[in-house]
């Protein structure tokens, strides 16, 4: 039996902790939100209400004896960085840290994270790879709240590069593939320099509320 700790019980952290426990591992789940702790309690060995930025409290848990610690802190990057630093200083051997963006990932790596987790990016790549193999898209499990959209480019997109459009920053949507009709081609994870043509078909990944913004743009075209 392996021993794990999961710090931060948002959707990602919750499902990681639950899956590890269901696989027969010992799991300590940590979050400062009492409601989240009550929700995870049936699916872990021990559930602890605690502010993980408190180094002394972290140290008292003996996390250095865990096989791995998963750091899935929420939207406050500063807290995530501080907790990662504490884990490194108390001697945790393997720290898997969730990063919100590239800069966050670089900082976490610098201060001791042994592996960086980018759930959205990993899902995008997985879906893209599935798309390159005919007839298996229906078998690709998507994360909760995420959807695929296959759409002709809105008029405002035509003649612009993906870098110009910057859909991740503007709409929180990933372009995971593009079907080119002229010439006929399938571009998997297209580069930022890709120029959108009116004959292209975009394959997007994003949350429903974000995907709907692209649909609205298309309907206005």
C-alpha positions, -999 to +999 in steps of 0.1 A: +000+000+000+013+034-010+008+066+011-003+099-004-014+133+007-036+156-014-036+193-005-064+213-020-098+197-027-112+215-056-126+193-084-092+181-095-078+175-060-110+158-049-110+133-078-073+126-074-078+118-037-109+097-043-092+077-071-061+070-051-082+058-022-104+036-044-072+020-057-064+008-022-039+035-011-037+054+021-047+090+015-046+120+037-068+148+023-062+184+034-082+216+028-091+246+049-128+244+037-147+223+062-174+215+036-149+200+012-134+180+040-168+166+049-174+157+012-141+138+008-142+121+042-158+088+030-132+086+003-099+089+022-080+075+051-079+108+070-095+142+062-080+173+078-093+208+080-061+229+079-045+260+063-016+243+044+003+276+043+011+270+080+045+253+079+045+240+114+011+223+110+023+207+077+055+195+094+035+179+122+017+156+097+049+137+087+044+143+050+080+136+044+071+099+049+045+099+020+053+083-013+039+115-030+022+147-021-002+162-046-005+200-044-038+211-060-041+246-044-068+268-059-066+300-078-043+318-054-009+313-069+009+328-039-005+301-016+004+274-040+040+286-042+043+290-004+029+255+003+053+240-023+082+257-007+072+244+027+069+208+014+103+210-001+118+224+031+103+197+053+117+169+031+089+157+009+105+135-017+080+137-045+057+168-050+032+168-078+020+203-082-009+217-102+000+248-122-023+274-135+000+287-163+035+285-176+050+311-152+034+293-123+048+260-135+083+274-138+082+288-102+069+256-088+096+236-105+123+260-093+112+257-056+110+219-055+080+204-074+092+172-089+063+170-114+040+197-128+004+189-135-016+210-161-050+193-162-064+214-190-034+210-212-032+173-206-068+169-215-064+190-247-034+168-258-053+136-250-084+147-270-062+159-299-044+125-301-078+108-300-090+129-329-061+118-350-073+082-348-107+077-366-138+066-347-125+068-312-136+103-302-167+090-285-145+069-262-124+098-249-135+108-213-137+145-208-132+163-175-164+175-158-178+207-174-156+204-205-169+201-240-156+197-276-169+220-303-163+216-340-170+249-357-163+269-389-142+300-379-162+331-371-156+359-397-135+378-372-110+349-370-103+346-407-070+359-419-056+359-383-031+336-366-038+317-335-013+340-318-033+370-329-066+355-317-051+342-283-083+323-276-069+308-243-065+343-228-096+358-243-121+330-240-103+302-220-107+279-249-081+256-264-076+250-302-067+214-301-069+207-339-078+222-372-092+204-402-079+221-434-100+215-465-077+234-489-053+217-490-069+187-472-050+182-440-055+176-403-033+197-380-029+183-345-022+210-318-016+237-344+013+262-338+006+298-328+017+309-363-012+290-379-032+313-402-070+307-401-087+304-435-124+305-442-123+268-453-109+256-421-128+238-393-117+245-357-119+218-330-120+235-296-119+223-260-133+244-232-160+248-205-196+252-216-198+288-207-166+296-226-175+275-256-208+293-258-190+326-264-174+312-296-209+300-307-222+335-302-194+349-324-202+324-351-239+332-350-231+369-354-209+362-385 
